[in-house]
């Protein structure tokens, strides 16, 4: 029996290795496509939650009467006289009522800051757990209508 002095791969072994590599890499394209789709959907959901939060807050303060604004809370009464408080609690911004319970308005919040710019304008800044920060100006006209700037 004669021993071969040359060490290396045969053509069949090289083609087999290339074939296995191609199959493994073919699974990465759908996975990367799925990740980009998930990231886009998550971004759209976060924006929709923010818009829902700001519209709920707008409705609350325009239909009711604001009692107190502190850096961490907004207290107001609605048209029927029910007292509400919008505040940061754990990882959410919630609305509590004088009757009982609470309603989460915005989730995954690390902190928020409310400031009254002048008699007709609020500025709200919210920091989220993922590190993103969103701000909202809410301006009240004398006629009772509101203008928004994001």
N, CA and C of each residue as an Amber inpcrd file, in Angstrom:
protein
   450
   0.8370000  -1.1540000   0.0000000   0.0000000   0.0000000   0.0000000
   0.8970000   1.2360000   0.0000000   0.6080000   2.0880000  -0.9080000
   1.4020000   3.2920000  -1.0770000   0.7320000   4.4680000  -0.3770000
   1.4940000   5.2130000   0.3980000   0.9930000   6.3600000   1.1350000
   1.1690000   7.6100000   0.2860000   0.1210000   8.4840000   0.2760000
   0.1660000   9.7130000  -0.4980000   0.9200000  10.7780000   0.3070000
   1.8880000  11.4270000  -0.3180000   2.6820000  12.4360000   0.3640000
   1.9580000  13.7860000   0.4110000   1.0210000  14.0120000  -0.4840000
   0.3360000  15.3050000  -0.5590000  -0.8090000  15.3640000   0.4310000
  -0.8240000  16.4520000   1.1980000  -1.9170000  16.6350000   2.1420000
  -2.8140000  17.7500000   1.6250000  -4.1110000  17.6200000   1.8010000
  -5.0540000  18.6200000   1.3360000  -6.4230000  18.0130000   1.1050000
  -7.3000000  18.8080000   0.5030000  -8.6620000  18.3790000   0.2440000
  -8.7920000  17.9580000  -1.2140000  -9.6630000  17.0120000  -1.4220000
  -9.9710000  16.6440000  -2.7980000 -11.0360000  17.6100000  -3.3090000
 -11.2860000  17.5790000  -4.5820000 -12.2840000  18.4480000  -5.1810000
 -13.6670000  18.1640000  -4.5930000 -13.9970000  16.9180000  -4.3660000
 -15.3090000  16.5490000  -3.8130000 -15.4560000  17.0920000  -2.3950000
 -14.4160000  17.0080000  -1.5930000 -14.4940000  17.5350000  -0.2310000
 -14.6560000  19.0600000  -0.2400000 -13.9960000  19.7350000  -1.1200000
 -14.1360000  21.1850000  -1.2360000 -15.5340000  21.5920000  -1.6660000
 -16.0900000  20.8600000  -2.6530000 -17.4580000  21.1570000  -3.0990000
 -18.4770000  20.8720000  -2.0040000 -18.2470000  19.8210000  -1.2480000
 -19.1450000  19.4950000  -0.1450000 -19.1150000  20.6120000   0.9020000
 -17.9420000  21.1080000   1.2560000 -17.8150000  22.2070000   2.2150000
 -18.4910000  23.4720000   1.7140000 -18.3210000  23.7670000   0.4240000
 -18.9710000  24.9280000  -0.1710000 -20.4900000  24.7860000  -0.1580000
 -20.9940000  23.5930000  -0.4180000 -22.4280000  23.3150000  -0.4150000
 -23.0180000  23.5190000   0.9860000 -22.3470000  22.9970000   2.0130000
 -22.8350000  23.1490000   3.3940000 -22.8230000  24.6280000   3.7950000
 -21.7800000  25.3660000   3.4230000 -21.7020000  26.7870000   3.7270000
 -22.8390000  27.5490000   3.0420000 -23.1330000  27.2150000   1.7900000
 -24.2190000  27.8810000   1.0590000 -25.5670000  27.6220000   1.7260000
 -25.7900000  26.4180000   2.1930000 -27.0600000  26.1040000   2.8600000
 -27.1820000  26.8820000   4.1670000 -26.1160000  26.9480000   4.9450000
 -26.1520000  27.6880000   6.2040000 -26.3910000  29.1730000   5.9470000
 -25.7260000  29.7370000   4.9630000 -25.8970000  31.1600000   4.6550000
 -27.2790000  31.4720000   4.0880000 -27.9130000  30.5050000   3.4530000
 -29.2490000  30.7510000   2.9000000 -30.2840000  30.9760000   3.9940000
 -30.0110000  30.5080000   5.2180000 -30.9340000  30.7410000   6.3240000
 -30.7910000  32.1410000   6.9060000 -29.6870000  32.8140000   6.6610000
 -29.4780000  34.1330000   7.2170000 -30.3200000  35.2110000   6.5380000
 -30.5680000  35.1090000   5.2650000 -31.3420000  36.1390000   4.5600000
 -32.7540000  36.2780000   5.1330000 -33.5380000  35.1990000   5.2780000
 -34.8730000  35.3670000   5.8820000 -34.7980000  35.8620000   7.3270000
 -33.7860000  35.4340000   8.0580000 -33.6450000  35.8640000   9.4420000
 -33.3760000  37.3660000   9.5140000 -32.5040000  37.8730000   8.6960000
 -32.2000000  39.3090000   8.6800000 -33.4170000  40.1000000   8.2070000
 -34.1360000  39.5700000   7.2290000 -35.3610000  40.2250000   6.7620000
 -36.3910000  40.2880000   7.8940000 -36.5260000  39.2150000   8.6530000
 -37.4600000  39.1900000   9.7710000 -37.0620000  40.2060000  10.8340000
 -35.7730000  40.3100000  11.1440000 -35.3220000  41.2690000  12.1450000
 -35.6160000  42.7100000  11.7280000 -35.3900000  43.0370000  10.4670000
 -35.6750000  44.3990000  10.0190000 -37.1820000  44.6720000  10.0410000
 -37.9910000  43.6880000   9.6820000 -39.4470000  43.8290000   9.7390000
 -39.9050000  44.0310000  11.1800000 -39.3410000  43.2510000  12.1120000
 -39.7040000  43.3760000  13.5250000 -39.3240000  44.7540000  14.0560000
 -38.1460000  45.2320000  13.7120000 -37.7000000  46.5320000  14.1820000
 -38.6100000  47.6400000  13.6550000 -39.0210000  47.5410000  12.4020000
 -39.9160000  48.5420000  11.8200000 -41.2750000  48.5250000  12.5080000
 -41.8100000  47.3310000  12.7620000 -43.1020000  47.2140000  13.4390000
 -43.0210000  47.7480000  14.8620000 -41.9230000  47.4580000  15.5570000
 -41.7550000  47.9390000  16.9240000 -41.6830000  49.4650000  16.9450000
 -40.9940000  50.0480000  15.9820000 -40.8860000  51.4960000  15.8990000
 -42.2540000  52.1170000  15.6260000 -43.0170000  51.5230000  14.7160000
 -44.3610000  52.0320000  14.4120000 -45.2720000  51.9240000  15.6350000
 -45.1530000  50.8330000  16.3860000 -45.9850000  50.6480000  17.5680000
 -45.6420000  51.6880000  18.6330000 -44.3600000  51.9610000  18.8210000
 -43.9520000  52.9650000  19.8100000 -44.4840000  54.3410000  19.4260000
 -44.4340000  54.6830000  18.1400000 -44.9470000  55.9770000  17.6920000
 -46.4610000  56.0540000  17.8820000 -47.1590000  54.9690000  17.6040000
 -48.6090000  54.9580000  17.7710000 -48.9850000  55.0880000  19.2520000
 -48.2400000  54.4200000  20.1440000 -48.5020000  54.5510000  21.5710000
 -48.2820000  55.9950000  22.0310000 -47.2230000  56.6390000  21.5230000
 -46.9420000  58.0250000  21.8880000 -48.0650000  58.9470000  21.4110000
 -48.5220000  58.7490000  20.1780000 -49.5970000  59.5920000  19.6510000
 -50.8980000  59.3750000  20.4140000 -51.1670000  58.1420000  20.8100000
 -52.3580000  57.8580000  21.5990000 -52.2740000  58.5410000  22.9590000
 -51.1030000  58.4620000  23.5830000 -50.8990000  59.1170000  24.8810000
 -51.1160000  60.6180000  24.7890000 -50.5170000  61.2570000  23.7870000
 -50.6510000  62.7140000  23.6770000 -52.0910000  63.1160000  23.3630000
 -52.7840000  62.3300000  22.5510000 -54.1740000  62.6950000  22.2500000
 -55.0710000  62.5030000  23.4660000 -54.8230000  61.4620000  24.2710000
 -55.6020000  61.2840000  25.5040000 -55.3500000  62.4300000  26.4780000
 -54.1060000  62.8260000  26.5730000 -53.7670000  63.9230000  27.4630000
 -54.3830000  65.2350000  26.9890000 -54.3670000  65.4670000  25.6860000
 -54.9870000  66.6670000  25.1220000 -56.4710000  66.7130000  25.4410000
 -57.1380000  65.6110000  25.2190000 -58.5730000  65.5520000  25.4690000
 -58.8670000  65.8060000  26.9440000 -58.0490000  65.2190000  27.8100000
 -58.2870000  65.3580000  29.2470000 -58.1590000  66.8030000  29.7040000
 -57.1140000  67.4750000  29.2780000 -56.9120000  68.8410000  29.7900000
 -57.7540000  69.8800000  29.0620000 -58.2290000  69.5730000  27.8600000
 -59.0720000  70.5430000  27.1690000 -60.5380000  70.4130000  27.5710000
 -60.9680000  69.2050000  27.8730000 -62.3610000  69.0170000  28.2730000
 -62.5690000  69.2520000  29.7600000 -61.4780000  69.2640000  30.5070000
 -61.5830000  69.4530000  31.9480000 -60.9360000  70.7540000  32.3870000
 -60.7390000  70.8570000  33.6890000 -60.1120000  72.0250000  34.2920000
 -58.8570000  71.5690000  35.0210000 -57.7230000  72.1550000  34.6620000
 -56.4690000  71.7820000  35.3040000 -56.4150000  72.4180000  36.6900000
 -56.1290000  71.5800000  37.6960000 -56.0090000  72.0670000  39.0740000
 -54.5590000  72.3740000  39.4260000 -53.6890000  71.3780000  39.2170000
 -52.2940000  71.5040000  39.6410000 -51.3820000  70.8880000  38.5930000
 -50.2720000  71.5690000  38.3370000 -49.2340000  71.0130000  37.4800000
 -47.9380000  71.0580000  38.2730000 -47.3640000  69.8800000  38.5210000
 -46.0630000  69.7780000  39.1620000 -45.1290000  69.0860000  38.1740000
 -43.8370000  69.0330000  38.4530000 -42.9250000  68.3660000  37.5130000
 -43.2340000  66.8830000  37.2860000 -43.9840000  66.2520000  38.1900000
 -44.2750000  64.8300000  38.0590000 -45.7560000  64.4940000  37.8910000
 -46.6470000  65.4640000  38.0590000 -48.0790000  65.1710000  37.9880000
 -48.8560000  66.2840000  37.2960000 -49.9930000  65.8770000  36.7560000
 -51.0060000  66.8150000  36.2580000 -52.3110000  66.4040000  36.9200000
 -52.9150000  67.3070000  37.6620000 -54.1950000  67.0270000  38.3040000
 -55.2620000  67.9020000  37.6570000 -56.4000000  67.2660000  37.3430000
 -57.4800000  67.9940000  36.6820000 -58.8200000  67.3880000  37.0520000
 -59.8850000  68.1530000  36.8160000 -61.2560000  67.6720000  36.9580000
 -61.8890000  67.6560000  35.5900000 -62.6700000  66.6090000  35.3080000
 -63.3630000  66.5750000  34.0230000 -64.6600000  67.3740000  34.1260000
 -65.4370000  67.3530000  33.0560000 -66.6660000  68.1550000  33.0060000
 -67.6680000  67.7470000  34.0820000 -67.6600000  66.4690000  34.4730000
 -68.6060000  66.0150000  35.5020000 -68.0930000  66.2570000  36.9190000
 -66.8560000  66.7560000  37.0500000 -66.3130000  67.0690000  38.3680000
 -65.4450000  65.9770000  38.9630000 -65.2300000  64.8800000  38.2540000
 -64.3810000  63.8000000  38.7550000 -62.9150000  64.2400000  38.7190000
 -62.2430000  63.9930000  39.8190000 -60.8370000  64.4040000  39.9480000
 -59.9270000  63.3090000  39.3830000 -58.9530000  63.7010000  38.5380000
 -57.9860000  62.7750000  37.9530000 -56.5790000  63.2770000  38.2200000
 -55.6520000  62.3400000  38.2650000 -54.2440000  62.6590000  38.4270000
 -53.4500000  61.8190000  37.4290000 -52.6460000  62.4630000  36.5900000
 -51.7640000  61.7690000  35.6530000 -50.3680000  61.8200000  36.2660000
 -49.7730000  60.6330000  36.4850000 -48.5050000  60.5670000  37.1980000
 -47.6510000  59.4050000  36.7040000 -46.3670000  59.4590000  37.0450000
 -45.4500000  58.3660000  36.7480000 -45.5210000  57.3720000  37.9030000
 -45.7100000  56.0970000  37.5720000 -45.7840000  55.0470000  38.5740000
 -45.0650000  53.8250000  38.0260000 -44.0460000  53.3510000  38.7230000
 -43.1990000  52.2470000  38.2970000 -42.7030000  52.5100000  36.8750000
 -43.0610000  51.6760000  35.9010000 -42.5930000  51.8480000  34.5190000
 -43.7020000  52.3250000  33.5940000 -44.6050000  53.1510000  34.1220000
 -45.7090000  53.6330000  33.2920000 -46.1310000  55.0250000  33.7100000
 -46.8490000  55.6750000  32.8260000 -47.5760000  56.8950000  33.1760000
 -49.0280000  56.4720000  33.2730000 -49.6260000  56.7570000  34.3900000
 -51.0010000  56.2980000  34.6160000 -51.8980000  57.4660000  34.9880000
 -53.1910000  57.2280000  34.8160000 -54.2070000  58.1950000  35.2320000
 -54.9950000  57.5400000  36.3560000 -55.0210000  58.2070000  37.5020000
 -55.8060000  57.7070000  38.6320000 -57.0110000  58.6060000  38.8140000
 -58.0200000  58.0640000  39.4390000 -59.2440000  58.8130000  39.6670000
 -59.5440000  58.8490000  41.1550000 -60.3620000  59.7930000  41.5530000
 -60.7390000  59.8920000  42.9600000 -61.6480000  58.7340000  43.3650000
 -62.2730000  58.0980000  42.3870000 -63.1820000  57.0030000  42.7090000
 -62.4090000  55.7420000  43.0750000 -61.5890000  55.2230000  42.1550000
 -60.7510000  54.0540000  42.4570000 -60.0020000  53.6390000  41.1960000
 -58.9270000  52.9090000  41.4020000 -58.2000000  52.3040000  40.2990000
 -57.3200000  53.2650000  39.5260000 -56.6730000  52.7040000  38.5030000
 -55.8400000  53.5110000  37.6250000 -55.9060000  52.9530000  36.2110000
 -55.5400000  53.8010000  35.2550000 -55.5330000  53.4230000  33.8450000
 -54.1430000  53.7310000  33.2790000 -53.4210000  52.7010000  32.8040000
 -52.1100000  52.9730000  32.1970000 -52.2890000  53.7560000  30.8990000
 -51.5510000  54.8510000  30.7650000 -51.6060000  55.6540000  29.5470000
 -50.4080000  55.3910000  28.6370000 -49.2380000  55.1280000  29.2250000
 -48.0130000  54.9240000  28.4550000 -47.1140000  53.9820000  29.2430000
 -46.6040000  52.9430000  28.5770000 -45.7880000  51.9230000  29.2390000
 -44.3100000  52.0830000  28.8910000 -43.4660000  51.3600000  29.6220000
 -42.0130000  51.3310000  29.4290000 -41.3830000  52.7120000  29.5820000
 -41.8310000  53.4400000  30.5930000 -41.3500000  54.7910000  30.8550000
 -40.3860000  54.7480000  32.0300000 -39.2160000  55.3690000  31.8530000
 -38.2820000  55.4550000  32.9820000 -38.5170000  56.7390000  33.7820000
 -38.8480000  57.8390000  33.1070000 -39.1580000  59.0770000  33.8210000
 -39.9410000  60.0130000  32.9050000 -40.5540000  61.0180000  33.5330000
 -41.2230000  62.0610000  32.7480000 -41.1400000  63.3720000  33.4990000
 -41.2300000  64.4390000  32.7570000 -41.1170000  65.7810000  33.3210000
 -42.2040000  66.6510000  32.6920000 -42.9780000  67.3280000  33.5190000
 -44.0290000  68.2330000  33.0570000 -43.6580000  69.6320000  33.5100000
 -43.7050000  70.5810000  32.5950000 -43.4570000  71.9630000  32.9810000
 -44.4650000  72.8560000  32.2740000 -44.8620000  73.8810000  32.9650000
 -45.7890000  74.8470000  32.3950000 -44.9450000  76.0000000  31.8760000
 -44.9120000  76.1450000  30.5500000 -44.0960000  77.1700000  29.9180000
 -44.6640000  78.5510000  30.2180000 -45.9760000  78.6980000  30.0360000
 -46.6780000  79.9340000  30.3830000 -48.1110000  79.5540000  30.7170000
 -49.0030000  80.5190000  30.8050000 -50.3870000  80.2190000  31.1910000
 -51.1290000  79.3900000  30.1500000 -50.5970000  79.3330000  28.9360000
 -51.2990000  78.6330000  27.8620000 -50.5180000  77.4670000  27.2660000
 -49.3980000  77.0710000  27.8690000 -48.5830000  76.0530000  27.2240000
 -47.9330000  75.1160000  28.2370000 -48.0160000  73.8030000  27.9380000
 -47.3360000  72.7650000  28.7090000 -46.2220000  72.1680000  27.8600000
 -45.1640000  71.7180000  28.5150000 -44.0870000  70.9980000  27.8390000
 -43.8700000  69.7040000  28.5990000 -43.9910000  68.5860000  27.8970000
 -43.8670000  67.2660000  28.5120000 -42.6980000  66.5400000  27.8660000
 -41.8130000  65.9890000  28.6830000 -40.6880000  65.1890000  28.2060000
 -40.7710000  63.8230000  28.8600000 -40.7170000  62.7670000  28.0390000
 -40.7990000  61.4000000  28.5400000 -39.5470000  60.6410000  28.1140000
 -38.8850000  59.9900000  29.0840000 -37.7450000  59.1240000  28.8070000
 -38.2120000  57.6780000  28.9330000 -37.8970000  56.8780000  27.9330000
 -38.3260000  55.4820000  27.9120000 -37.2050000  54.5590000  28.3730000
 -37.5620000  53.3330000  28.7150000 -36.5830000  52.3580000  29.1900000
 -35.5370000  52.0180000  28.1380000 -35.8750000  52.1210000  26.8580000
 -34.9120000  51.8120000  25.8010000 -33.9540000  52.9680000  25.5270000
 -34.0760000  54.0580000  26.2830000 -33.1720000  55.1930000  26.1400000
 -33.6930000  56.3120000  25.2550000 -34.7940000  56.0900000  24.5550000
 -35.3370000  57.1440000  23.6930000 -36.0710000  58.1880000  24.5410000
 -36.1250000  59.3990000  24.0200000 -36.7720000  60.5190000  24.7090000
 -37.7150000  61.1890000  23.7260000 -38.9350000  61.4590000  24.1640000
 -39.9120000  62.1570000  23.3300000 -40.4330000  63.3700000  24.0930000
 -40.7570000  64.4120000  23.3330000 -41.2530000  65.6530000  23.9300000
 -42.5500000  66.0620000  23.2500000 -43.3330000  66.8420000  23.9740000
 -44.6190000  67.2800000  23.4340000 -44.9560000  68.6570000  24.0060000
 -45.2020000  69.6050000  23.1200000 -45.7330000  70.9200000  23.5090000
 -47.2210000  70.8910000  23.2940000 -47.9460000  71.4690000  24.2160000
 -49.3880000  71.5660000  24.0710000 -49.7820000  72.9950000  24.3770000
 -50.2740000  73.6810000  23.3590000 -50.6220000  75.1000000  23.4920000
 -52.1340000  75.2610000  23.4810000 -52.6460000  76.0360000  24.4150000
 -54.0720000  76.3000000  24.4960000 -54.3520000  77.7010000  24.0050000
 -55.2690000  77.8280000  23.0600000 -55.7190000  79.1520000  22.6100000
 -56.7560000  79.6590000  23.5970000 -57.0090000  80.9440000  23.5480000
 -58.0260000  81.5200000  24.4130000 -59.4180000  81.0260000  24.0660000
 -59.6100000  80.5910000  22.8210000 -60.9400000  80.1000000  22.4240000
 -61.1980000  78.6800000  22.9010000 -60.1850000  78.0390000  23.5040000
 -60.3760000  76.6890000  23.9890000 -59.8400000  75.6400000  23.0370000
 -59.4480000  76.0260000  21.8270000 -58.8850000  75.0660000  20.8900000
 -57.4180000  74.8610000  21.2330000 -56.8510000  73.7640000  20.7300000
 -55.4450000  73.5080000  21.0220000 -54.6470000  73.4000000  19.7500000
 -53.3860000  73.7360000  19.8740000 -52.4260000  73.5320000  18.7960000
 -51.3300000  72.6470000  19.3490000 -50.8010000  71.7160000  18.5540000
 -49.7860000  70.7910000  19.0320000 -48.5230000  70.9100000  18.2190000
 -47.4210000  70.7710000  18.8800000 -46.1340000  70.6840000  18.2340000
 -45.4110000  69.5210000  18.8670000 -44.8760000  68.6450000  18.0300000
 -44.1590000  67.4740000  18.5570000 -42.6860000  67.6540000  18.2900000
